[in-house]
């Protein structure tokens, strides 16, 4: 059993910015020279998230609109009163989506569905430089 840890660095716009990570993750599986195992994708910090979705224009609008209904950016949050940073909704959205995702791979390919892509979501209220930690465990 081998363990390999990689990072992906990228800049995001904030405000529920979505970045499709799928191609980068597929490349990491191929270069790791592992055929069977699991990949964990993790974003450090408390204002980002990682999930899967069909990365297409309609859902790229629908997902932020849904999150705006659940955790509106301009609602009063005690976090904002405490820290005066205006990103209380960012933390709540991150908690809903979660900071990590585990994907099995077989024959050196991620086992994603046909219309399933892995995305990073940046919920903060400003642009950010993000680092995504990718860890592969397998043979």
Secondary structure, DSSP 8 states (H G I E B T S, - for coil): -EEEEEEEEEEE-SSSEEEE-HHHHHHHHHHHT--SEEEEEEE-SSSEEEEEE--SHHHHHHHHHHHHHHS-TTS--HHHHHH-SS-HHHHHHHHHH-SEEEEEEETTEE---TT-EEEEEE-SSS-EEEEEEEEEEE-
